[in-house]
Amino acid sequence: MEYLEKLPIEKGFAEVFYDRIEPELNMLETQRQNMRKEGQRNFWIIMGIGIAISVAAFFLLQGHEWQFMIMFAGIGGGFFVAMIGKGRATGGWSSTINDVIMPPVCDFVGDMHYDRHAGKGFGLSRFTSLKLVANYDDASLEDRIEGTYNGVDYAMVEATLTKESTDSDGDRSDSTVFRGLLFRISLLNDAPCPILITKDYGKLGNRFAGMFSGGKGRGMPRVETGHPEFERFFELHADHGEAALEYLPDAFLDNLMDLGSTDIRCAFDGRDFLMAMGRKQDFLKMPGINQPMSELTGEINKVFVDLAMIRRVIDRLTNSA
């Protein structure tokens, strides 16, 4: 299997791939096929039980008022439980792939630690108090990365934040208020005051968003930056406008535009730079159970694309790109 290095951050990784990852591929492919077969077997066993219940109901309960209800429950319930059984058989596959790929990748990149299960230790309170993300009821965090790049400490995590709501009938439902990446990057000097950069929703939208800001966030005055292109997409808020503009790194507003996404909210708070970057695609997505190991190299390339994005954020922040 050939590994093609596509990005500067990957230069030299092919040797690591051949030495540490390729020898594991035959074992992984065998394990993948076994897990896939087990999942399919579980699915059809449980589904068969559901079908048997439906057939029995058809013959034994003819004319009974519950006949069709039980038939439907047998097939529908069987399918639902069968999918759960299949998922349990294959659910550990992503962790298995992570355990093979990420340690060599972290060692190669250097000064980087990866934790797939990142439920604790990444504080979210400042992200909500600064209005980088909306208030939420439940948080799912995973794929946490911590490290040092060009002398700058950083941590990031993939987050899905949901909020529960109740309609007029008393029915509860969950809605996603944020899905994407959260960054915490150390700064060399304290910010003179909290500085928020957020999306420009237009006059009415900004006024509506400001109604729900408390203490920080849009509760701070808007600062004119003198940067028309930046202000097409973003707003800057701070209690001390002149000090905030003087503090921002050279060309930071230009560099923020270069990140390639307008779904960005960020803040300077104390000695930390915090950023919420909304995105729909999964971060560090590994091959699924139905993908053969021959497709693994392309997925590793995508991992490096995500890691390069982290460096890109720091480069734009420090103006070192």
SERO-4910 file (N, C-alpha, C, O; in steps of 0.05 Angstrom, whole numbers):
BEGIN
 pado doro    nc1    nc2    nc3   cac1   cac2   cac3    cc1    cc2    cc3    oc1    oc2    oc3
  Met    A     17    -24      0      0      0      0     18     25      0     37     27     15
  Glu    A     11     44    -17     27     68    -20     14     91     -4    -10     95     -5
  Tyr    A     31    106     11     22    129     25     32    154     11     57    157      9
  Leu    A     14    172      3     22    196    -11     20    220      9     -1    225     20
  Glu    A     42    234     12     42    257     29     32    281     13     44    288     -7
  Lys    A     10    293     22     -3    314      6      1    342     18     -2    361      3
  Leu    A      7    344     43     10    370     56     37    373     68     50    353     74
  Pro    A     47    398     72     73    402     85     74    389    112     96    379    120
  Ile    A     52    389    127     53    378    154     57    348    154     66    336    174
  Glu    A     52    335    131     56    306    128     84    298    119     90    274    119
  Lys    A    100    317    112    126    310    100    142    292    118    149    299    141
  Gly    A    149    268    109    164    249    124    146    228    138    157    209    149
  Phe    A    119    231    137    102    212    151    100    185    137     94    165    150
  Ala    A    105    184    111    103    159     97    121    138    110    113    114    112
  Glu    A    145    145    118    162    126    131    150    116    157    152     92    163
  Val    A    137    134    172    124    125    197    101    107    191     96     87    205
  Phe    A     86    113    170     63     96    162     73     68    155     61     48    165
  Tyr    A     94     65    139    103     39    132    115     23    156    114     -1    157
  Asp    A    125     38    175    138     25    198    119     18    220    122     -3    232
  Arg    A     99     34    225     82     31    249     53     24    243     39     11    259
  Ile    A     43     32    220     14     28    214      9      5    195     -8    -12    199
  Glu    A     24      5    173     20    -16    153     21    -44    164      5    -61    156
  Pro    A     40    -50    182     41    -78    193     16    -86    208     10   -110    211
  Glu    A     -1    -67    216    -25    -72    231    -49    -76    213    -71    -85    222
  Leu    A    -46    -71    187    -70    -69    169    -83    -96    165   -107    -98    164
  Asn    A    -67   -118    162    -79   -144    158    -96   -152    182   -118   -163    179
  Met    A    -85   -147    206   -100   -153    231   -125   -136    232   -146   -146    239
  Leu    A   -123   -110    225   -147    -93    226   -168   -102    206   -192   -101    212
  Glu    A   -159   -110    182   -179   -118    161   -193   -144    170   -218   -146    166
  Thr    A   -179   -163    182   -192   -187    193   -211   -180    215   -234   -190    215
  Gln    A   -203   -162    233   -221   -154    255   -245   -139    244   -267   -143    254
  Arg    A   -241   -122    224   -264   -107    212   -284   -127    200   -308   -123    205
  Gln    A   -275   -146    185   -293   -165    173   -308   -182    194   -332   -187    190
  Asn    A   -294   -190    215   -307   -205    236   -329   -189    251   -351   -199    256
  Met    A   -322   -163    257   -341   -146    270   -365   -141    252   -388   -140    262
  Arg    A   -360   -137    227   -382   -132    208   -400   -156    206   -425   -154    205
  Lys    A   -388   -180    204   -404   -205    203   -421   -209    229   -444   -216    227
  Glu    A   -408   -203    251   -423   -206    277   -446   -186    278   -468   -193    287
  Gly    A   -442   -162    269   -463   -142    268   -486   -151    250   -510   -148    258
  Gln    A   -480   -161    227   -501   -171    209   -515   -195    220   -540   -197    217
  Arg    A   -500   -213    233   -513   -236    246   -532   -228    268   -555   -238    269
  Asn    A   -523   -209    285   -541   -199    306   -566   -187    294   -588   -191    304
  Phe    A   -563   -172    273   -586   -158    260   -606   -179    251   -630   -176    257
  Trp    A   -598   -199    236   -617   -217    225   -629   -236    245   -651   -245    242
  Ile    A   -614   -243    266   -625   -260    287   -648   -245    301   -670   -256    304
  Ile    A   -643   -220    309   -664   -205    323   -687   -198    304   -710   -199    311
  Met    A   -680   -191    279   -701   -185    259   -718   -210    254   -742   -208    250
  Gly    A   -706   -234    254   -721   -258    250   -741   -263    272   -763   -273    267
  Ile    A   -733   -257    296   -751   -260    319   -775   -241    315   -798   -249    320
  Gly    A   -770   -216    307   -792   -198    303   -810   -207    281   -835   -204    283
  Ile    A   -799   -217    259   -816   -227    237   -833   -251    246   -856   -254    239
  Ala    A   -820   -269    262   -835   -292    273   -858   -284    290   -880   -296    288
  Ile    A   -855   -263    306   -877   -253    322   -899   -243    305   -923   -247    310
  Ser    A   -892   -228    283   -912   -218    265   -927   -240    251   -952   -239    248
  Val    A   -913   -261    242   -926   -283    228   -945   -298    247   -967   -305    240
  Ala    A   -935   -302    272   -952   -315    292   -978   -299    297  -1000   -310    299
  Ala    A   -974   -273    299   -998   -256    303  -1017   -257    280  -1042   -256    284
  Phe    A  -1007   -259    256  -1024   -261    232  -1042   -286    232  -1065   -284    226
  Phe    A  -1030   -308    240  -1046   -333    240  -1062   -338    266  -1084   -349    265
  Leu    A  -1051   -330    288  -1063   -337    314  -1083   -316    324  -1100   -322    340
  Leu    A  -1081   -291    314  -1098   -270    324  -1117   -259    303  -1125   -236    304
  Gln    A  -1124   -275    283  -1142   -266    262  -1168   -257    274  -1182   -271    289
  Gly    A  -1176   -232    266  -1201   -221    276  -1198   -206    302  -1216   -192    311
  His    A  -1175   -210    316  -1171   -196    342  -1164   -167    336  -1150   -160    317
  Glu    A  -1173   -149    354  -1169   -121    350  -1139   -113    352  -1131    -92    342
  Trp    A  -1123   -129    365  -1095   -123    369  -1077   -137    348  -1053   -134    349
  Gln    A  -1090   -151    329  -1074   -167    310  -1053   -149    295  -1029   -155    295
  Phe    A  -1063   -128    282  -1045   -112    265  -1025    -96    282  -1003    -90    274
  Met    A  -1034    -89    306  -1016    -74    324   -992    -91    332   -970    -82    332
  Ile    A   -998   -116    339   -976   -135    346   -959   -141    322   -934   -144    325
  Met    A   -971   -145    299   -955   -150    275   -936   -126    269   -912   -130    264
  Phe    A   -946   -102    271   -929    -78    267   -908    -76    288   -885    -70    282
  Ala    A   -915    -82    314   -895    -81    335   -873   -101    331   -850    -96    337
  Gly    A   -881   -125    321   -861   -146    316   -840   -137    296   -816   -141    300
  Ile    A   -850   -126    273   -831   -118    252   -816    -93    259   -792    -91    258
  Gly    A   -831    -72    267   -819    -46    274   -801    -48    298   -778    -38    298
  Gly    A   -811    -61    319   -794    -64    343   -770    -82    338   -748    -77    348
  Gly    A   -774   -103    322   -752   -120    315   -730   -106    300   -706   -109    305
  Phe    A   -738    -89    281   -719    -73    266   -703    -54    284   -679    -52    282
  Phe    A   -718    -41    302   -705    -21    320   -684    -35    338   -661    -26    340
  Val    A   -692    -57    350   -674    -72    368   -651    -84    352   -629    -86    362
  Ala    A   -657    -93    328   -636   -105    311   -615    -85    304   -591    -91    304
  Met    A   -623    -60    299   -603    -39    293   -586    -34    317   -562    -28    315
  Ile    A   -598    -34    341   -582    -31    366   -562    -53    369   -539    -49    376
  Gly    A   -571    -78    364   -553   -101    366   -530    -99    347   -508   -106    353
  Lys    A   -536    -91    322   -515    -88    302   -496    -66    310   -472    -69    307
  Gly    A   -507    -44    321   -489    -22    330   -471    -30    352   -448    -21    353
  Arg    A   -480    -46    371   -463    -55    393   -440    -72    383   -418    -71    394
  Ala    A   -446    -88    363   -425   -106    352   -403    -90    338   -380    -99    337
  Thr    A   -411    -68    325   -392    -53    309   -384    -26    321   -367    -12    310
  Gly    A   -395    -20    344   -391      7    356   -363     13    365   -355     36    366
  Gly    A   -347     -7    370   -320     -2    379   -300      1    357   -276      4    362
  Trp    A   -309      1    332   -290      1    310   -275     28    308   -251     28    303
  Ser    A   -289     50    312   -275     76    310   -253     78    331   -232     89    325
  Ser    A   -259     69    355   -238     69    376   -214     52    368   -191     59    374
  Thr    A   -220     29    356   -198     11    348   -180     25    327   -156     24    329
  Ile    A   -192     38    307   -177     52    287   -161     75    300   -138     79    293
  Asn    A   -174     90    318   -160    112    331   -135    103    346   -115    116    345
  Asp    A   -138     80    359   -115     70    375    -92     62    358    -69     62    367
  Val    A    -97     55    332    -75     48    314    -63     73    300    -39     74    297
  Ile    A    -80     92    293    -71    114    277    -60    137    293    -39    148    287
  Met    A    -75    145    314    -68    171    327    -42    171    343    -28    191    342
  Pro    A    -34    149    357     -8    150    370     15    156    351     32    173    357
  Pro    A     18    142    328     39    149    309     37    177    299     57    191    295
  Val    A     12    186    294      9    214    283     17    234    304     31    253    298
  Cys    A     10    230    330     18    248    351     48    249    354     60    270    357
  Asp    A     60    225    354     89    224    357    103    238    334    123    252    338
  Phe    A     92    236    310    104    248    286    101    279    287    121    293    282
  Val    A     78    288    294     73    317    296     89    329    318    100    351    315
  Gly    A     91    315    341    107    324    364     91    344    381     76    360    372
  Asp    A     96    342    408     84    360    427     54    361    424     41    382    425
  Met    A     42    337    420     13    336    416      2    311    430     13    289    427
  His    A    -20    314    444    -34    291    457    -62    290    448    -76    311    445
  Tyr    A    -72    266    443    -99    262    433   -115    244    452   -105    224    462
  Asp    A   -140    252    457   -158    237    474   -185    236    460   -199    257    458
  Arg    A   -193    212    452   -219    210    438   -242    217    456   -261    229    448
  His    A   -240    208    481   -262    213    500   -254    237    518   -239    234    537
  Ala    A   -265    260    512   -256    285    524   -277    297    541   -281    322    540
  Gly    A   -291    282    556   -314    292    571   -307    311    594   -324    328    601
  Lys    A   -283    309    605   -277    326    628   -251    342    622   -235    334    605
  Gly    A   -249    364    636   -224    379    635   -223    402    615   -204    417    614
  Phe    A   -244    404    598   -244    426    578   -268    444    586   -291    439    579
  Gly    A   -261    465    601   -282    483    612   -298    497    590   -286    508    571
  Leu    A   -324    497    593   -342    510    573   -354    536    584   -367    550    569
  Ser    A   -350    542    609   -365    564    622   -358    591    608   -376    608    604
  Arg    A   -333    595    602   -326    621    589   -337    623    560   -342    645    551
  Phe    A   -340    600    547   -351    601    520   -380    610    521   -389    624    503
  Thr    A   -395    603    542   -422    612    544   -424    640    555   -440    656    546
  Ser    A   -407    647    575   -409    674    586   -401    695    566   -411    718    567
  Leu    A   -383    688    548   -375    707    527   -393    706    502   -388    720    483
  Lys    A   -413    688    503   -432    685    482   -419    675    456   -428    681    434
  Leu    A   -398    659    459   -387    645    436   -404    622    428   -406    615    404
  Val    A   -418    610    447   -438    590    442   -463    596    458   -461    610    478
  Ala    A   -486    587    449   -511    592    463   -512    575    488   -498    555    491
  Asn    A   -530    583    507   -534    566    530   -545    539    522   -559    536    503
  Tyr    A   -537    519    537   -544    491    530   -551    475    555   -545    484    577
  Asp    A   -563    452    551   -570    434    573   -551    410    574   -546    399    595
  Asp    A   -541    401    551   -525    377    550   -502    382    530   -505    394    509
  Ala    A   -478    371    537   -454    375    521   -442    347    515   -438    331    534
  Ser    A   -435    342    490   -421    318    482   -394    327    471   -393    341    450
  Leu    A   -372    320    484   -345    328    476   -329    303    469   -330    283    483
  Glu    A   -314    305    447   -296    283    439   -274    294    422   -273    317    414
  Asp    A   -255    276    416   -232    283    399   -218    308    410   -215    328    396
  Arg    A   -208    306    434   -194    329    446   -164    327    439   -152    305    440
  Ile    A   -153    349    431   -125    351    424   -112    373    440   -123    396    441
  Glu    A    -90    368    453    -74    388    467    -46    387    457    -36    365    450
  Gly    A    -32    409    457     -5    409    449      8    436    449     -3    455    460
  Thr    A     31    438    438     46    463    435     56    465    406     67    446    395
  Tyr    A     52    489    395     61    494    367     73    521    366     61    541    374
  Asn    A     98    522    357    113    547    356    113    562    383    111    586    384
  Gly    A    115    546    404    116    557    431     89    566    442     88    578    464
  Val    A     68    560    428     41    567    437     26    542    446     23    523    431
  Asp    A     16    543    471      0    521    481    -29    523    471    -40    545    469
  Tyr    A    -40    500    464    -67    501    454    -82    476    462    -70    455    469
  Ala    A   -109    478    462   -126    455    466   -151    459    449   -161    482    446
  Met    A   -161    438    438   -186    440    422   -201    414    426   -190    393    432
  Val    A   -227    416    421   -245    393    424   -268    396    405   -276    418    398
  Glu    A   -279    373    396   -303    373    380   -327    373    399   -328    356    418
  Ala    A   -346    390    395   -368    393    414   -395    393    399   -398    404    378
  Thr    A   -414    380    412   -442    381    404   -458    390    428   -460    375    448
  Leu    A   -471    413    427   -486    424    449   -515    425    442   -523    434    421
  Thr    A   -532    414    460   -560    413    455   -576    426    478   -567    427    500
  Lys    A   -600    435    471   -617    448    491   -645    435    489   -655    430    467
  Glu    A   -656    430    512   -683    418    513   -704    439    513   -702    460    526
  Ser    A   -726    434    498   -748    453    498   -774    437    501   -775    413    495
  Thr    A   -795    451    509   -821    439    513   -842    455    498   -843    479    500
  Asp    A   -858    441    482   -878    455    466   -904    459    482   -905    451    506
  Ser    A   -924    470    470   -949    476    484   -964    452    493   -980    454    512
  Asp    A   -958    429    481   -971    404    490   -955    389    512   -963    368    521
  Gly    A   -932    401    520   -916    389    541   -896    369    530   -882    356    546
  Asp    A   -894    366    504   -875    347    492   -847    360    492   -844    383    485
  Arg    A   -828    344    500   -800    353    501   -784    345    476   -789    323    465
  Ser    A   -766    362    468   -749    356    446   -722    369    449   -720    390    463
  Asp    A   -701    358    437   -675    370    438   -667    383    412   -673    371    391
  Ser    A   -655    406    413   -645    419    389   -615    425    392   -606    431    414
  Thr    A   -600    423    370   -572    428    371   -567    458    369   -575    470    349
  Val    A   -554    469    389   -548    498    389   -519    503    379   -513    526    371
  Phe    A   -503    483    380   -476    486    368   -464    459    362   -467    440    377
  Arg    A   -452    457    338   -437    434    331   -412    443    316   -413    457    296
  Gly    A   -389    436    326   -364    444    314   -340    441    332   -340    423    349
  Leu    A   -321    459    329   -296    458    344   -293    481    363   -300    504    357
  Leu    A   -283    476    387   -277    496    407   -247    497    412   -235    476    416
  Phe    A   -236    521    411   -207    524    415   -201    541    439   -216    559    446
  Arg    A   -179    534    453   -168    551    474   -138    553    469   -124    533    470
  Ile    A   -128    577    463   -101    581    455    -89    602    474   -100    623    479
  Ser    A    -65    596    485    -52    614    504    -41    638    490    -31    636    468
  Leu    A    -42    661    504    -31    686    493     -6    693    509     -3    686    532
  Leu    A     11    708    496     36    717    510     30    740    529     43    742    549
  Asn    A     10    756    523      3    779    540    -27    780    545    -43    773    528
  Asp    A    -34    789    570    -62    791    577    -76    811    559    -65    832    552
  Ala    A   -101    804    552   -117    824    537   -125    846    557   -130    841    580
  Pro    A   -126    871    547   -133    894    565   -161    892    576   -168    904    596
  Cys    A   -178    878    562   -206    875    569   -218    852    552   -205    845    532
  Pro    A   -240    840    560   -252    820    542   -258    832    515   -270    854    513
  Ile    A   -250    818    494   -255    827    466   -270    805    452   -260    782    450
  Leu    A   -293    811    441   -309    791    427   -310    798    397   -315    821    389
  Ile    A   -307    777    381   -311    779    352   -333    759    345   -329    735    349
  Thr    A   -354    769    334   -377    751    328   -389    758    301   -381    777    288
  Lys    A   -407    742    292   -420    746    266   -437    771    266   -449    778    286
  Asp    A   -438    783    242   -456    806    238   -482    795    226   -483    785    204
  Tyr    A   -504    796    242   -530    786    233   -548    808    221   -571    803    215
  Gly    A   -537    832    217   -554    854    209   -565    869    233   -564    859    255
  Lys    A   -577    892    228   -586    909    251   -606    895    268   -604    894    292
  Leu    A   -627    883    255   -648    870    271   -637    845    285   -643    841    309
  Gly    A   -622    829    271   -611    805    283   -592    811    305   -592    797    326
  Asn    A   -575    831    302   -556    839    323   -571    849    348   -563    843    371
  Arg    A   -593    864    344   -608    874    367   -621    851    381   -622    850    406
  Phe    A   -632    831    366   -644    808    378   -624    792    394   -629    783    417
  Ala    A   -600    788    382   -579    773    397   -570    788    422   -564    775    442
  Gly    A   -569    815    420   -561    830    444   -580    828    467   -572    831    490
  Met    A   -606    822    461   -625    820    483   -618    797    502   -626    798    525
  Phe    A   -604    777    491   -598    753    507   -569    752    517   -559    732    527
  Ser    A   -555    776    515   -528    777    525   -528    787    553   -541    807    559
  Gly    A   -512    775    570   -510    784    598   -482    787    607   -466    768    603
  Gly    A   -475    809    619   -449    813    630   -428    818    609   -416    840    608
  Lys    A   -422    798    593   -402    800    572   -416    797    545   -440    801    542
  Gly    A   -400    790    525   -412    784    499   -423    809    486   -411    831    488
  Arg    A   -446    807    473   -458    830    459   -467    852    479   -476    873    470
  Gly    A   -466    847    504   -471    868    524   -450    890    523   -454    911    535
  Met    A   -427    885    509   -406    905    507   -411    922    482   -423    912    463
  Pro    A   -401    946    482   -405    964    458   -391    953    434   -371    939    435
  Arg    A   -403    959    411   -390    952    385   -368    972    380   -371    996    385
  Val    A   -346    961    369   -322    978    363   -319    979    332   -318    958    319
  Glu    A   -317   1003    322   -312   1006    293   -283   1000    288   -265   1012    300
  Thr    A   -277    982    269   -250    973    265   -236    988    242   -212    987    239
  Gly    A   -252   1002    225   -240   1014    202   -232    994    180   -215    999    163
  His    A   -244    970    182   -237    948    163   -263    940    150   -277    922    160
  Pro    A   -270    952    127   -296    947    114   -301    917    107   -323    907    111
  Glu    A   -281    904     97   -284    876     89   -290    858    113   -307    841    112
  Phe    A   -276    863    135   -281    848    160   -309    853    170   -323    834    178
  Glu    A   -318    878    169   -344    885    180   -367    877    161   -391    880    169
  Arg    A   -361    866    138   -382    853    122   -393    828    135   -416    820    131
  Phe    A   -376    815    151   -383    789    162   -382    789    192   -397    773    205
  Phe    A   -366    806    205   -362    804    234   -367    831    247   -368    852    235
  Glu    A   -369    829    274   -370    852    291   -349    848    313   -344    826    322
  Leu    A   -338    870    322   -319    870    345   -332    885    368   -342    908    365
  His    A   -332    873    392   -344    885    416   -323    886    438   -308    867    442
  Ala    A   -322    909    452   -303    911    475   -312    936    491   -323    955    480
  Asp    A   -307    935    517   -313    958    534   -294    981    530   -301   1005    534
  His    A   -270    975    521   -249    995    517   -239    992    488   -220    977    483
  Gly    A   -252   1005    470   -247   1001    441   -219   1007    433   -207    991    418
  Glu    A   -208   1030    441   -181   1038    432   -161   1018    442   -143   1010    427
  Ala    A   -163   1010    467   -144    990    478   -147    963    464   -127    950    460
  Ala    A   -171    956    457   -175    930    443   -162    931    416   -148    912    409
  Leu    A   -166    952    400   -154    954    374   -124    955    375   -110    943    358
  Glu    A   -113    968    395    -84    970    398    -72    943    406    -50    937    399
  Tyr    A    -88    927    421    -78    901    430    -77    880    408    -60    863    408
  Leu    A    -97    881    390    -99    859    370    -73    857    354    -61    877    346
  Pro    A    -64    832    349    -40    828    333    -42    840    305    -64    843    295
  Asp    A    -19    848    294    -19    860    268    -33    843    247    -29    818    246
  Ala    A    -50    856    232    -65    842    210    -82    819    219    -89    802    203
  Phe    A    -89    819    245   -106    797    255   -133    795    241   -142    774    235
  Leu    A   -145    818    237   -171    818    224   -170    807    196   -188    793    187
  Asp    A   -148    814    181   -144    803    154   -141    773    156   -152    758    141
  Asn    A   -124    764    175   -118    736    178   -143    720    186   -146    697    178
  Leu    A   -160    732    202   -185    718    210   -202    712    185   -215    692    184
  Met    A   -203    731    167   -218    727    142   -207    704    126   -222    691    111
  Asp    A   -181    699    128   -168    678    113   -175    650    123   -168    630    109
  Leu    A   -188    647    146   -193    620    156   -214    606    140   -217    581    143
  Gly    A   -228    620    123   -245    606    104   -272    598    115   -286    582    102
  Ser    A   -281    609    137   -307    603    148   -318    628    161   -304    640    178
  Thr    A   -343    635    155   -355    658    169   -370    649    194   -380    665    209
  Asp    A   -372    623    198   -385    612    222   -365    611    245   -359    589    256
  Ile    A   -354    634    252   -333    636    273   -341    657    293   -350    678    286
  Arg    A   -337    650    318   -339    670    340   -314    666    357   -307    644    364
  Cys    A   -301    688    364   -277    685    380   -275    708    400   -288    729    398
  Ala    A   -258    704    420   -255    724    441   -227    723    453   -215    702    455
  Phe    A   -217    746    461   -193    749    477   -202    753    506   -217    773    511
  Asp    A   -194    736    524   -203    738    552   -180    731    570   -172    708    571
  Gly    A   -169    751    584   -146    746    600   -122    738    583   -115    753    564
  Arg    A   -110    715    589    -88    706    573    -96    683    555    -79    666    547
  Asp    A   -121    681    548   -131    660    530   -145    672    506   -159    692    508
  Phe    A   -141    659    483   -157    665    459   -176    641    456   -167    618    455
  Leu    A   -202    647    456   -223    626    454   -237    629    427   -243    651    418
  Met    A   -242    607    414   -256    608    389   -275    584    386   -269    562    393
  Ala    A   -299    590    375   -319    570    368   -322    571    338   -329    591    326
  Met    A   -316    548    325   -318    546    296   -339    525    289   -334    501    291
  Gly    A   -362    534    280   -383    515    273   -376    501    247   -366    513    228
  Arg    A   -382    475    247   -378    459    222   -395    435    223   -401    424    245
  Lys    A   -404    425    200   -422    403    199   -408    376    197   -417    356    208
  Gln    A   -385    376    184   -370    351    180   -356    343    206   -348    361    221
  Asp    A   -353    317    211   -340    307    234   -310    314    234   -297    315    213
  Phe    A   -299    319    258   -270    324    261   -256    298    265   -265    281    280
  Leu    A   -233    295    252   -217    270    254   -234    245    249   -233    226    265
  Lys    A   -249    246    228   -266    223    222   -250    199    212   -234    202    194
  Met    A   -254    176    224   -239    152    217   -256    135    199   -281    138    197
  Pro    A   -244    115    185   -259     98    167   -281     83    181   -277     74    204
  Gly    A   -303     80    168   -325     65    179   -322     35    177   -303     26    164
  Ile    A   -340     21    189   -338     -9    190   -341    -20    162   -332    -43    157
  Asn    A   -353     -6    143   -357    -16    116   -335     -8     97   -336    -16     74
  Gln    A   -315      7    107   -293     15     90   -270     -4     93   -260     -8    115
  Pro    A   -260    -16     71   -237    -34     73   -212    -18     80   -210      6     76
  Met    A   -192    -32     91   -167    -19     99   -151     -7     76   -133      9     80
  Ser    A   -158    -16     52   -144     -4     29   -151     25     25   -136     39     11
  Glu    A   -172     35     38   -179     63     37   -168     79     60   -174    103     62
  Leu    A   -152     67     77   -143     80    101   -125    104     96   -127    124    110
  Thr    A   -108    102     76    -88    124     72   -102    150     66    -94    171     75
  Gly    A   -124    149     50   -139    173     44   -151    186     69   -152    210     71
  Glu    A   -160    169     88   -171    179    113   -149    192    130   -154    211    144
  Ile    A   -125    180    130   -103    192    145    -96    220    134    -90    238    149
  Asn    A    -97    222    107    -92    248     95   -112    269    106   -105    292    111
  Lys    A   -137    261    110   -157    279    120   -152    286    149   -157    309    157
  Val    A   -140    268    164   -132    274    192   -112    297    192   -114    315    208
  Phe    A    -92    295    174    -72    316    172    -84    343    163    -74    364    170
  Val    A   -105    341    146   -118    366    138   -130    380    163   -127    404    165
  Asp    A   -142    365    181   -153    376    205   -131    387    224   -134    408    235
  Leu    A   -109    372    226    -88    381    243    -75    406    232    -67    424    247
  Ala    A    -73    408    206    -62    432    193    -79    456    198    -69    478    201
  Met    A   -106    451    200   -124    473    206   -118    485    234   -120    509    237
  Ile    A   -112    468    253   -105    478    280    -81    496    279    -81    518    290
  Arg    A    -60    488    264    -36    504    261    -43    530    246    -32    551    252
  Arg    A    -61    528    228    -68    551    212    -81    572    230    -75    596    227
  Val    A    -98    564    248   -110    582    267    -89    596    284    -90    621    287
  Ile    A    -70    581    294    -49    593    311    -32    612    294    -24    633    304
  Asp    A    -25    604    270     -9    621    252    -24    648    247    -11    669    248
  Arg    A    -50    647    242    -64    672    238    -65    689    263    -64    713    262
  Leu    A    -67    676    286    -69    690    311    -42    704    317    -42    727    326
  Thr    A    -20    690    312      6    701    319     19    716    295     41    727    298
  Asn    A      4    717    272     14    731    248     41    719    239     58    734    229
  Ser    A     44    692    242     69    680    235     67    665    208     86    652    199
  Ala    A     43    665    196     39    651    170     52    666    147     51    657    124
***
